[in-house]
Amino acid sequence: MTSKKRGFGFILLALLLGSAAGGASADEHSLIREPYLQLGDAPLVGYAGSHQDQVEVIWQSNGTPLEPISFHYRRSNSDSWTQLTSIRHDELTEGRVNHSVVLKGLDFDTRYEYRVEHGSSVYTADFRTRLASGSAKPFVFAAYGDSTDPRSIELFNQVQSAINQSGASFAVLLGDNAYPDGTHADYDNRFRRETVPEALIWNRSQIDYAAIGNHDVDLQGGLGFRATFSNPIPIAGETAPATPPAAFPAEHNYSFDYGMAHFTVIDSNTKSLTEELASWAAADLAASHSRWKIVVLHHPVTGAPDRIATLTDYYKELIPTLVEQGVDLLLAGHSHSYGWTYPMTGFMGDQPTFVLDTDRRYEEDAGVIQVISGVGGTDVRNFARPGWPHPVVAAGFASDANGRAESGFSRVTVSKEELKVDYMAADGDVIDSFSIIAEPEPDIAAKLGLANPATGEWVLRHPDGAIDRFYFGNPGDKPLYGDWDCDGTSSPGMYRESNGFVYLKNNNTTGPADVDFFFGMDGDVPIAGDWNGDGCDTISIYRQALGAVFISNVLRTATAETDYFFGNPQDRPFSGDFDGDGIDTVGLHRETSGLAYLRNEHTTGPADIEFFYGVANDSIIAADWNSDGQDTVG
């Protein structure tokens, strides 16, 4: 929560004083909203700071704090707390003050605890950080819109209770998040202990990612929305691939990653700017390599029971872009109903085109499926027009069209194999469901890892989808990977060209080297492999200036046991078991031509296999991609 984001009042950085003792009483500056979680201004994957997670803890009082306040956090099960040394106080209208703390440098998929002391009151909670981008671990999230109407606040509490018991890790709010006008007082209804105790349980440990709706901007242009939610601010080249249109306030359009899904959130209130928003969304979505792509907004593009079937420019300017960018799911609210479309592919004239698939198991990439989930705590409306559901609607629920329509939410289960969307009632019953089935993909990702020589960061992916992130080595070191201690598990190594030393670790964690030794000469290229079939990897070198290979079967400074000439100077070496005999040998890639040369013995001689692979300047790696015992190139 920054002044750039809020744009009013004052900013006070106050030293935290530890214990909340003395000063004004809790009654003088009592909390309007107890501490709750938001993501804050987090960068997308690939930008500075994205290798770790963050959260923002926010609470609100009715005045500037005169009494001491403090904030501590720790990893769960840790014996010691970390005290943060500063806290923000942002003055709002109506004498309100938002207090906030940003926790950065958190490990992904890890449980933490926090403690807020404000005057005589102490608030504690725990939370789990996001799954790292690319993680294949399944997860569940909730999606709903049109909630927190004071005239039906008990309905919202019931919906929230069902979400709390659904296994959801977070929620996506589909707009109209505070009735009737989105003011500060309207948003207070999401935090009142006496009327929505289930929401307080949720808010302190889970994050709501919010889209903005028309009721959120009815008065004060979304001031209450921006004071309640702390969303990322995309800045092209710094935190995201593209900056949203400048006509929108910061935090109205943003994106975030969670595991294998990428979420793009759009402010749909200004239809005249849909084309500009579609252009931004296209750049954001195109840069994502996530398994699933999900777009979130408030207004449905079509298919709502209170709208005619004829399309508007809103649909025509947005849906083709989402189809082109491979979006799987479009989540919307606004219409106080529930339903979903068949996979939409575009339009012809004023009518949508779609894939008519009636088995409720839709193929990935068939088109964009829109879900309307505007039943998050308001009454389901009686407003179905004649002719609804429209042909594009696969299933629709409104109180005058289907007697089973009830307040509830979408429970979305995300896995590598499918997106499963359940229409959940507030009493926990599943009213209806559908799935988007993914195309089977080879398990190549489970065999790959990434090392960033510029930062020393390693990212390793396991077959079960778990991801290890750690640091090893200095900037500029050349990464290696092998089973150095013969335990069947590979771990990192580094070759420091500046001093000719090799540094090896026997586990995939941050820490000092377990083995280090001097080997080779300046300009040598290190290669790792099991050169004698004993189940242990060692380091050898390729001397590019000579086109010579030097093989060593020990992890210490020693004379090469075998040396021979292979290839031409400046060829790029790699290793693998190319004939499946259990012994690694050397392959070469001539980057100027794209030719690959493989040899199955450690002797001077021509290549046993040669072929073109890729284009000039590509890099080659070798592995057993299909588990047949023989390495091939990729």
PLY file of the C-alpha trace (Angstrom):
ply
format ascii 1.0
element vertex 634
property float x
property float y
property float z
element edge 633
property int vertex1
property int vertex2
end_header
0.00 0.00 0.00
1.81 3.09 -1.24
1.13 6.79 -1.63
1.39 6.27 -5.38
-1.49 3.85 -5.08
-3.67 5.75 -2.62
-2.92 9.32 -3.63
-4.32 11.20 -0.66
-3.81 11.99 3.02
-0.40 11.70 4.62
2.24 9.03 5.10
3.85 8.49 8.47
6.68 6.05 9.04
6.69 5.25 12.76
9.19 3.10 14.59
7.56 0.05 16.05
7.91 0.06 19.79
7.44 -3.62 20.56
4.84 -4.21 23.27
1.57 -2.29 22.91
1.66 -0.57 26.27
0.73 2.95 27.31
-0.57 5.69 24.99
-4.23 6.07 24.09
-6.70 3.41 25.10
-8.04 0.96 22.58
-11.42 2.71 22.71
-9.98 6.08 21.64
-8.60 4.68 18.40
-10.42 1.37 18.08
-10.13 -0.78 14.99
-12.79 -0.49 12.34
-11.29 -3.46 10.48
-9.19 -6.16 12.08
-5.97 -7.25 10.31
-6.48 -8.98 6.99
-4.32 -10.20 4.08
-3.73 -8.81 0.61
-1.07 -9.52 -2.00
0.18 -5.94 -2.42
2.28 -4.70 -5.31
3.90 -8.02 -6.22
5.82 -8.41 -9.51
5.01 -11.07 -12.06
7.35 -14.00 -12.55
10.57 -13.03 -14.32
10.77 -9.54 -12.82
12.88 -8.31 -9.93
11.75 -9.80 -6.63
9.55 -12.50 -8.15
11.76 -15.36 -6.93
10.12 -14.95 -3.52
6.58 -14.20 -2.36
5.07 -11.35 -0.39
1.87 -10.44 1.46
0.48 -7.19 2.83
-1.28 -7.07 6.20
-3.79 -4.22 6.52
-5.95 -3.00 9.39
-7.98 0.17 9.84
-8.67 2.42 12.82
-10.71 5.54 13.43
-7.77 7.83 14.03
-4.02 8.30 13.92
-2.47 5.97 16.52
-1.20 7.67 19.64
-0.51 4.43 21.45
2.39 2.08 20.56
1.73 -0.52 17.90
3.94 -3.39 16.77
4.11 -6.07 14.11
5.94 -9.40 14.27
6.02 -12.44 12.00
7.75 -15.80 11.78
7.78 -19.01 9.84
5.37 -21.42 11.50
7.02 -23.68 14.09
9.92 -21.25 14.44
10.93 -20.36 17.98
11.66 -16.70 17.28
9.67 -13.79 15.90
10.96 -11.10 13.54
9.88 -7.56 14.35
9.49 -5.20 11.42
10.85 -1.76 12.10
8.33 0.45 10.32
4.64 0.59 9.59
2.60 2.73 7.21
-0.27 4.92 8.34
-2.34 6.24 5.41
-4.97 8.79 6.27
-8.28 8.22 4.46
-11.45 10.28 4.46
-13.90 10.29 7.38
-11.05 10.27 9.92
-10.04 6.73 8.99
-6.46 5.50 8.95
-5.21 2.41 7.10
-2.24 0.71 8.76
-0.22 -1.70 6.66
2.92 -3.82 6.65
4.42 -5.54 3.59
6.19 -8.85 4.24
8.68 -9.53 1.46
11.22 -12.29 0.90
8.82 -15.08 1.86
9.32 -18.63 0.63
6.59 -19.94 -1.65
4.12 -22.57 -0.40
5.19 -22.01 3.20
3.17 -21.31 6.32
3.89 -18.15 8.36
2.36 -16.48 11.39
1.93 -12.80 12.21
1.04 -10.79 15.30
-0.35 -7.25 15.41
-0.39 -5.33 18.67
-2.51 -2.18 18.46
-3.01 -0.45 21.78
-4.24 -3.02 24.26
-5.43 -5.42 21.53
-3.44 -8.30 20.07
-4.34 -10.04 16.80
-2.65 -13.22 15.59
-3.14 -15.40 12.52
-1.28 -17.69 10.17
-1.27 -17.99 6.39
0.32 -19.97 3.58
2.12 -18.21 0.76
1.27 -18.75 -2.90
2.37 -21.71 -4.95
5.33 -20.64 -7.06
4.56 -19.89 -10.69
4.84 -23.13 -12.65
4.24 -25.42 -9.69
2.17 -28.43 -10.74
0.67 -28.87 -7.28
-3.18 -28.89 -7.50
-5.14 -26.18 -5.69
-8.67 -24.86 -5.20
-9.97 -21.30 -5.31
-13.39 -19.69 -4.90
-14.96 -17.14 -7.26
-18.05 -15.06 -6.64
-19.46 -11.59 -7.22
-22.28 -9.37 -6.00
-21.89 -9.79 -2.27
-22.05 -7.95 1.05
-25.46 -6.34 0.70
-26.51 -5.13 4.18
-30.09 -6.14 3.34
-29.00 -9.78 3.03
-25.79 -9.86 5.03
-26.59 -13.25 6.56
-26.57 -14.77 3.06
-23.04 -13.48 2.54
-21.93 -14.94 5.87
-23.39 -18.31 4.84
-21.60 -18.19 1.48
-18.36 -17.30 3.23
-18.84 -20.18 5.67
-19.15 -22.59 2.74
-16.01 -21.12 1.14
-14.14 -21.57 4.43
-14.97 -25.27 4.33
-14.34 -25.75 0.59
-10.56 -26.14 0.72
-10.06 -22.91 -1.24
-6.63 -21.31 -0.93
-7.87 -17.88 -2.01
-10.88 -16.16 -3.55
-11.44 -14.12 -6.70
-14.09 -11.42 -6.21
-16.05 -10.64 -9.38
-17.09 -7.07 -8.60
-19.90 -5.32 -6.72
-18.09 -6.28 -3.57
-19.85 -3.79 -1.26
-23.45 -2.60 -1.63
-25.00 -0.23 -2.23
-22.33 2.29 -3.30
-18.85 0.98 -2.54
-18.15 3.54 0.19
-15.86 2.98 3.17
-18.92 2.26 5.31
-20.25 -0.20 2.74
-16.93 -2.05 2.73
-16.99 -2.19 6.53
-19.73 -4.80 6.11
-17.06 -7.26 4.95
-15.26 -6.92 8.31
-17.93 -6.73 11.03
-17.34 -9.40 13.65
-20.96 -9.33 14.85
-22.54 -9.93 11.41
-19.91 -11.72 9.27
-17.71 -13.74 11.66
-16.96 -16.24 8.88
-15.47 -13.43 6.77
-13.13 -12.42 9.58
-11.88 -16.00 9.85
-11.20 -15.99 6.11
-9.74 -12.48 5.72
-6.99 -12.85 8.29
-5.47 -15.92 6.61
-6.50 -15.90 2.92
-6.31 -13.31 0.16
-9.26 -11.94 -1.82
-8.18 -10.86 -5.33
-10.82 -8.35 -6.38
-12.23 -7.07 -9.65
-14.11 -3.78 -9.50
-17.82 -3.57 -10.35
-20.30 -0.78 -11.03
-21.49 -0.61 -7.41
-17.86 -0.30 -6.32
-17.54 2.97 -8.26
-21.03 4.41 -7.73
-19.74 6.99 -5.25
-16.21 8.41 -4.97
-15.00 6.59 -8.09
-13.79 3.46 -6.36
-12.14 5.10 -3.36
-13.48 2.44 -1.00
-12.30 -0.32 -3.34
-8.75 1.00 -3.52
-8.56 1.58 0.24
-9.73 -1.98 0.94
-7.78 -4.00 -1.62
-4.05 -3.76 -2.33
-3.45 -5.13 -5.81
-0.34 -5.20 -8.01
0.39 -2.16 -10.19
1.72 -3.42 -13.54
4.60 -1.33 -14.90
5.99 -2.44 -18.24
9.53 -3.76 -17.96
9.65 -3.38 -14.16
6.94 -5.58 -12.65
4.97 -6.78 -15.69
5.17 -7.05 -19.50
2.70 -4.20 -20.10
1.16 -1.18 -18.39
-2.66 -0.92 -18.38
-4.35 2.08 -20.07
-3.64 5.31 -18.19
-7.33 6.23 -18.12
-7.87 3.74 -15.29
-6.78 4.23 -11.68
-3.91 2.08 -10.50
-4.91 -1.36 -9.18
-8.09 -1.62 -11.32
-6.30 -3.74 -13.95
-3.62 -6.19 -12.88
-2.49 -9.80 -13.02
-0.95 -12.40 -10.76
0.27 -16.00 -10.86
-0.68 -18.86 -8.60
0.92 -22.23 -9.33
0.05 -23.38 -12.83
-2.52 -20.59 -13.43
-2.21 -16.98 -14.58
-5.01 -14.55 -13.67
-5.69 -11.31 -15.57
-8.12 -8.92 -13.84
-9.94 -6.30 -15.94
-12.01 -3.23 -15.01
-15.05 -3.65 -17.28
-16.93 -0.54 -16.15
-15.90 1.66 -19.10
-17.03 -0.19 -22.21
-15.70 2.53 -24.53
-12.16 1.53 -23.50
-12.59 -2.21 -24.09
-10.33 -2.15 -27.15
-7.49 -0.57 -25.16
-8.00 -3.01 -22.31
-8.01 -5.94 -24.74
-4.66 -4.77 -26.11
-3.17 -4.63 -22.61
-4.64 -8.03 -21.71
-3.22 -9.52 -24.90
0.31 -8.39 -23.98
-0.10 -9.65 -20.42
-1.47 -13.04 -21.46
1.02 -13.54 -24.29
3.92 -13.20 -21.84
2.56 -15.93 -19.56
3.59 -19.55 -19.98
1.18 -20.83 -17.34
-0.72 -24.07 -17.88
-4.08 -22.31 -17.44
-5.10 -18.73 -18.27
-8.07 -17.18 -16.46
-9.55 -13.72 -17.00
-11.59 -12.00 -14.27
-14.01 -9.09 -14.70
-17.41 -7.89 -13.53
-19.70 -7.60 -16.56
-20.56 -10.71 -18.60
-19.87 -10.46 -22.32
-23.06 -12.38 -23.18
-25.48 -14.99 -21.86
-26.90 -13.11 -18.84
-30.61 -13.78 -18.20
-31.45 -10.04 -18.09
-29.80 -9.28 -21.45
-30.76 -9.96 -25.05
-28.71 -12.36 -27.11
-27.52 -9.75 -29.64
-23.84 -9.00 -29.15
-22.31 -5.62 -28.35
-18.87 -4.21 -29.16
-17.82 -5.27 -25.65
-17.98 -8.93 -26.71
-16.60 -8.29 -30.19
-13.55 -6.40 -28.95
-12.70 -8.73 -26.08
-13.53 -12.35 -26.93
-11.39 -12.68 -30.11
-8.39 -11.46 -28.11
-9.01 -13.94 -25.31
-9.44 -16.78 -27.80
-6.22 -15.82 -29.59
-4.29 -15.78 -26.30
-5.52 -19.23 -25.25
-7.71 -18.13 -22.32
-9.49 -21.09 -20.77
-11.94 -19.46 -18.37
-13.65 -16.06 -18.14
-15.14 -15.32 -14.70
-17.85 -12.65 -14.38
-20.50 -11.43 -11.94
-22.99 -8.52 -12.23
-26.01 -10.62 -13.20
-27.42 -11.97 -9.93
-27.53 -15.46 -11.37
-25.33 -18.41 -12.18
-24.46 -20.09 -15.47
-21.82 -20.86 -18.03
-21.45 -20.83 -21.80
-20.23 -23.36 -24.28
-16.66 -22.66 -25.46
-16.93 -19.34 -27.35
-14.78 -18.97 -30.47
-15.76 -15.56 -31.86
-18.79 -14.11 -33.59
-20.66 -13.97 -36.87
-22.67 -10.82 -37.37
-24.34 -10.07 -34.03
-24.32 -13.66 -32.76
-21.60 -15.56 -30.91
-19.92 -18.60 -32.43
-19.25 -21.51 -30.10
-18.56 -25.23 -29.86
-21.73 -27.16 -29.05
-20.48 -29.80 -26.63
-23.14 -31.19 -24.30
-21.18 -33.65 -22.15
-19.90 -30.93 -19.75
-16.34 -32.02 -20.40
-14.90 -29.40 -22.71
-11.60 -29.71 -24.51
-8.84 -27.29 -23.73
-8.31 -24.72 -26.50
-11.82 -25.32 -27.85
-12.73 -21.74 -26.91
-13.33 -19.43 -23.95
-15.92 -20.56 -21.40
-17.59 -17.76 -19.47
-18.91 -18.43 -15.97
-21.36 -15.99 -14.39
-21.13 -16.38 -10.61
-23.05 -13.36 -9.32
-24.67 -15.13 -6.39
-22.22 -14.32 -3.59
-24.68 -13.04 -1.03
-27.38 -11.07 -2.77
-30.80 -12.48 -3.59
-30.97 -14.45 -6.84
-33.10 -12.27 -9.09
-36.31 -12.98 -11.00
-35.50 -11.47 -14.37
-35.08 -14.08 -17.11
-36.08 -12.64 -20.49
-38.09 -14.71 -22.99
-35.75 -16.89 -25.03
-33.21 -17.35 -22.23
-31.05 -19.32 -21.86
-29.56 -18.20 -25.15
-28.12 -20.84 -27.50
-24.56 -20.08 -26.29
-25.54 -20.82 -22.66
-24.71 -24.39 -21.64
-26.41 -24.10 -18.23
-28.20 -21.19 -16.56
-29.78 -20.61 -13.16
-32.06 -17.73 -12.15
-34.78 -17.95 -9.54
-37.55 -17.64 -12.13
-35.88 -20.02 -14.59
-34.56 -22.79 -12.40
-35.89 -23.55 -8.93
-32.49 -24.76 -7.76
-30.78 -21.38 -8.17
-29.30 -20.33 -4.84
-26.69 -18.03 -3.35
-23.27 -19.59 -3.49
-19.98 -19.48 -5.40
-17.80 -21.21 -7.97
-15.35 -23.70 -6.54
-12.58 -24.11 -9.10
-10.21 -27.06 -8.73
-7.01 -26.62 -10.71
-4.77 -29.52 -11.71
-2.54 -30.41 -14.63
-5.29 -32.56 -16.06
-8.33 -30.31 -15.77
-10.11 -27.22 -14.50
-13.19 -28.42 -12.61
-15.83 -25.79 -11.84
-18.55 -26.57 -9.28
-21.56 -24.39 -8.58
-21.60 -24.58 -4.79
-24.61 -23.54 -2.74
-24.25 -21.74 0.58
-25.28 -24.95 2.35
-22.33 -26.79 0.76
-24.31 -28.72 -1.85
-22.95 -29.00 -5.39
-25.70 -27.75 -7.71
-23.94 -28.37 -11.02
-20.45 -28.86 -12.50
-18.37 -28.90 -15.64
-14.71 -29.51 -16.51
-12.17 -28.27 -19.03
-9.94 -31.21 -19.93
-6.30 -30.52 -20.71
-4.44 -32.15 -23.53
-1.97 -34.71 -22.17
1.50 -33.25 -22.08
4.82 -35.05 -21.92
6.47 -35.10 -18.51
9.49 -33.24 -19.84
9.10 -30.43 -17.33
9.74 -32.86 -14.49
13.21 -33.46 -15.93
14.21 -29.82 -16.25
15.65 -27.22 -13.93
16.83 -23.68 -14.33
19.97 -22.00 -13.05
20.51 -18.26 -13.41
24.27 -17.57 -13.59
23.64 -13.85 -13.13
22.05 -14.29 -9.69
23.01 -17.79 -8.52
19.32 -18.78 -8.26
18.34 -22.41 -8.94
14.79 -23.59 -9.70
14.30 -27.37 -9.75
11.06 -29.11 -10.65
10.16 -32.54 -9.23
7.95 -35.16 -10.92
5.17 -34.52 -8.37
5.09 -30.85 -9.33
6.93 -29.54 -6.28
9.51 -26.84 -6.94
12.74 -26.17 -5.08
14.20 -22.64 -5.20
17.58 -21.89 -3.67
20.81 -19.99 -4.23
24.26 -21.45 -4.85
27.35 -19.91 -6.36
28.42 -16.42 -7.33
27.28 -14.34 -10.30
29.18 -15.48 -13.38
29.78 -19.08 -12.19
28.94 -21.79 -14.72
26.23 -24.15 -13.42
26.64 -27.94 -13.30
24.27 -30.65 -12.14
25.00 -34.23 -11.15
24.89 -37.00 -8.57
28.15 -36.17 -6.80
27.70 -38.44 -3.74
26.24 -41.45 -5.59
22.95 -41.40 -3.65
20.74 -41.40 -6.74
19.80 -37.71 -6.42
21.38 -34.97 -8.47
22.38 -31.64 -6.92
24.06 -28.42 -8.07
27.64 -27.58 -8.84
29.48 -24.47 -10.04
32.65 -23.89 -12.03
34.33 -20.57 -11.25
36.24 -19.64 -14.37
38.07 -16.82 -12.61
40.00 -19.18 -10.32
39.52 -22.60 -11.95
37.71 -24.04 -8.91
34.76 -26.44 -8.90
32.17 -26.14 -6.08
29.70 -28.98 -5.50
26.71 -29.46 -3.16
25.11 -32.76 -2.17
21.62 -31.35 -1.58
19.30 -28.88 -3.26
19.38 -26.11 -0.68
21.11 -22.78 -0.15
24.43 -23.21 1.63
28.19 -23.61 1.23
29.78 -26.20 -1.03
30.32 -29.72 0.31
33.23 -30.30 -2.08
35.59 -27.86 -3.81
38.76 -28.38 -5.81
40.90 -26.86 -8.54
40.47 -28.33 -12.02
41.24 -27.17 -15.55
42.49 -23.96 -17.10
41.09 -20.57 -17.96
38.68 -20.94 -20.91
37.89 -24.62 -20.29
34.22 -25.66 -20.42
33.16 -28.02 -17.57
30.88 -30.98 -18.27
29.32 -33.40 -15.78
28.62 -37.08 -16.30
29.03 -40.67 -15.15
32.02 -41.44 -17.35
32.69 -45.00 -16.11
29.21 -46.31 -15.27
29.76 -46.48 -11.48
26.63 -44.46 -10.66
28.60 -41.37 -9.60
28.91 -38.17 -11.59
32.23 -36.32 -11.83
33.55 -33.25 -13.62
35.47 -33.31 -16.87
36.41 -30.49 -19.21
36.35 -29.63 -22.89
39.20 -27.38 -23.98
37.59 -25.45 -26.81
40.82 -23.90 -28.07
42.16 -27.39 -28.87
38.99 -29.40 -29.44
40.18 -31.74 -26.67
38.28 -33.69 -23.96
39.82 -34.40 -20.51
37.97 -37.03 -18.46
38.28 -37.39 -14.68
36.46 -39.97 -12.52
37.33 -38.40 -9.15
36.10 -35.25 -7.40
39.47 -33.72 -6.55
42.38 -31.97 -8.20
43.95 -34.64 -10.37
45.43 -35.37 -13.78
42.83 -36.43 -16.33
42.52 -40.21 -16.59
41.57 -40.05 -20.26
42.06 -37.35 -22.87
41.31 -37.27 -26.56
40.51 -34.99 -29.45
36.94 -34.62 -30.66
35.37 -31.94 -32.85
36.62 -28.53 -33.83
37.74 -25.60 -31.69
34.77 -23.60 -30.30
32.31 -26.51 -30.54
29.97 -26.53 -27.51
30.05 -29.76 -25.42
27.26 -31.63 -23.65
27.06 -35.11 -22.14
24.70 -38.07 -22.19
24.31 -41.82 -22.44
23.58 -41.84 -26.15
23.65 -45.63 -26.67
21.99 -46.72 -23.42
25.03 -48.62 -22.04
25.05 -46.80 -18.68
28.14 -44.72 -19.49
28.01 -41.04 -20.37
30.05 -39.76 -23.28
30.53 -36.40 -24.96
28.42 -34.77 -27.63
29.22 -31.54 -29.45
27.03 -28.84 -30.93
28.48 -26.70 -33.70
26.45 -23.59 -33.07
27.48 -21.91 -36.34
25.80 -24.63 -38.40
23.33 -26.32 -36.03
25.05 -29.72 -36.43
25.15 -32.11 -33.45
27.90 -34.78 -33.14
27.63 -37.72 -30.71
30.38 -40.17 -29.77
29.83 -43.38 -27.79
33.44 -43.98 -26.65
36.10 -41.91 -24.89
38.59 -42.09 -27.76
39.74 -39.87 -30.60
37.70 -40.45 -33.71
34.81 -39.23 -35.84
31.31 -38.90 -34.47
29.23 -42.06 -34.26
26.09 -40.02 -34.96
25.68 -36.61 -36.54
22.60 -34.65 -37.50
21.19 -31.16 -37.77
19.17 -30.00 -34.77
17.70 -26.56 -34.26
19.13 -23.47 -35.85
22.41 -21.63 -35.53
23.16 -20.38 -32.00
20.61 -22.67 -30.31
21.86 -24.45 -27.17
21.52 -28.23 -26.82
20.86 -30.31 -23.70
20.60 -34.09 -23.45
18.40 -36.23 -21.20
16.32 -39.40 -21.13
13.08 -37.63 -22.07
10.94 -40.78 -22.43
12.54 -42.96 -19.71
13.85 -45.60 -22.13
17.38 -45.55 -20.70
18.90 -43.67 -23.60
19.63 -39.94 -23.70
18.63 -37.82 -26.67
18.96 -34.11 -27.37
16.53 -31.29 -26.73
0 1
1 2
2 3
3 4
4 5
5 6
6 7
7 8
8 9
9 10
10 11
11 12
12 13
13 14
14 15
15 16
16 17
17 18
18 19
19 20
20 21
21 22
22 23
23 24
24 25
25 26
26 27
27 28
28 29
29 30
30 31
31 32
32 33
33 34
34 35
35 36
36 37
37 38
38 39
39 40
40 41
41 42
42 43
43 44
44 45
45 46
46 47
47 48
48 49
49 50
50 51
51 52
52 53
53 54
54 55
55 56
56 57
57 58
58 59
59 60
60 61
61 62
62 63
63 64
64 65
65 66
66 67
67 68
68 69
69 70
70 71
71 72
72 73
73 74
74 75
75 76
76 77
77 78
78 79
79 80
80 81
81 82
82 83
83 84
84 85
85 86
86 87
87 88
88 89
89 90
90 91
91 92
92 93
93 94
94 95
95 96
96 97
97 98
98 99
99 100
100 101
101 102
102 103
103 104
104 105
105 106
106 107
107 108
108 109
109 110
110 111
111 112
112 113
113 114
114 115
115 116
116 117
117 118
118 119
119 120
120 121
121 122
122 123
123 124
124 125
125 126
126 127
127 128
128 129
129 130
130 131
131 132
132 133
133 134
134 135
135 136
136 137
137 138
138 139
139 140
140 141
141 142
142 143
143 144
144 145
145 146
146 147
147 148
148 149
149 150
150 151
151 152
152 153
153 154
154 155
155 156
156 157
157 158
158 159
159 160
160 161
161 162
162 163
163 164
164 165
165 166
166 167
167 168
168 169
169 170
170 171
171 172
172 173
173 174
174 175
175 176
176 177
177 178
178 179
179 180
180 181
181 182
182 183
183 184
184 185
185 186
186 187
187 188
188 189
189 190
190 191
191 192
192 193
193 194
194 195
195 196
196 197
197 198
198 199
199 200
200 201
201 202
202 203
203 204
204 205
205 206
206 207
207 208
208 209
209 210
210 211
211 212
212 213
213 214
214 215
215 216
216 217
217 218
218 219
219 220
220 221
221 222
222 223
223 224
224 225
225 226
226 227
227 228
228 229
229 230
230 231
231 232
232 233
233 234
234 235
235 236
236 237
237 238
238 239
239 240
240 241
241 242
242 243
243 244
244 245
245 246
246 247
247 248
248 249
249 250
250 251
251 252
252 253
253 254
254 255
255 256
256 257
257 258
258 259
259 260
260 261
261 262
262 263
263 264
264 265
265 266
266 267
267 268
268 269
269 270
270 271
271 272
272 273
273 274
274 275
275 276
276 277
277 278
278 279
279 280
280 281
281 282
282 283
283 284
284 285
285 286
286 287
287 288
288 289
289 290
290 291
291 292
292 293
293 294
294 295
295 296
296 297
297 298
298 299
299 300
300 301
301 302
302 303
303 304
304 305
305 306
306 307
307 308
308 309
309 310
310 311
311 312
312 313
313 314
314 315
315 316
316 317
317 318
318 319
319 320
320 321
321 322
322 323
323 324
324 325
325 326
326 327
327 328
328 329
329 330
330 331
331 332
332 333
333 334
334 335
335 336
336 337
337 338
338 339
339 340
340 341
341 342
342 343
343 344
344 345
345 346
346 347
347 348
348 349
349 350
350 351
351 352
352 353
353 354
354 355
355 356
356 357
357 358
358 359
359 360
360 361
361 362
362 363
363 364
364 365
365 366
366 367
367 368
368 369
369 370
370 371
371 372
372 373
373 374
374 375
375 376
376 377
377 378
378 379
379 380
380 381
381 382
382 383
383 384
384 385
385 386
386 387
387 388
388 389
389 390
390 391
391 392
392 393
393 394
394 395
395 396
396 397
397 398
398 399
399 400
400 401
401 402
402 403
403 404
404 405
405 406
406 407
407 408
408 409
409 410
410 411
411 412
412 413
413 414
414 415
415 416
416 417
417 418
418 419
419 420
420 421
421 422
422 423
423 424
424 425
425 426
426 427
427 428
428 429
429 430
430 431
431 432
432 433
433 434
434 435
435 436
436 437
437 438
438 439
439 440
440 441
441 442
442 443
443 444
444 445
445 446
446 447
447 448
448 449
449 450
450 451
451 452
452 453
453 454
454 455
455 456
456 457
457 458
458 459
459 460
460 461
461 462
462 463
463 464
464 465
465 466
466 467
467 468
468 469
469 470
470 471
471 472
472 473
473 474
474 475
475 476
476 477
477 478
478 479
479 480
480 481
481 482
482 483
483 484
484 485
485 486
486 487
487 488
488 489
489 490
490 491
491 492
492 493
493 494
494 495
495 496
496 497
497 498
498 499
499 500
500 501
501 502
502 503
503 504
504 505
505 506
506 507
507 508
508 509
509 510
510 511
511 512
512 513
513 514
514 515
515 516
516 517
517 518
518 519
519 520
520 521
521 522
522 523
523 524
524 525
525 526
526 527
527 528
528 529
529 530
530 531
531 532
532 533
533 534
534 535
535 536
536 537
537 538
538 539
539 540
540 541
541 542
542 543
543 544
544 545
545 546
546 547
547 548
548 549
549 550
550 551
551 552
552 553
553 554
554 555
555 556
556 557
557 558
558 559
559 560
560 561
561 562
562 563
563 564
564 565
565 566
566 567
567 568
568 569
569 570
570 571
571 572
572 573
573 574
574 575
575 576
576 577
577 578
578 579
579 580
580 581
581 582
582 583
583 584
584 585
585 586
586 587
587 588
588 589
589 590
590 591
591 592
592 593
593 594
594 595
595 596
596 597
597 598
598 599
599 600
600 601
601 602
602 603
603 604
604 605
605 606
606 607
607 608
608 609
609 610
610 611
611 612
612 613
613 614
614 615
615 616
616 617
617 618
618 619
619 620
620 621
621 622
622 623
623 624
624 625
625 626
626 627
627 628
628 629
629 630
630 631
631 632
632 633
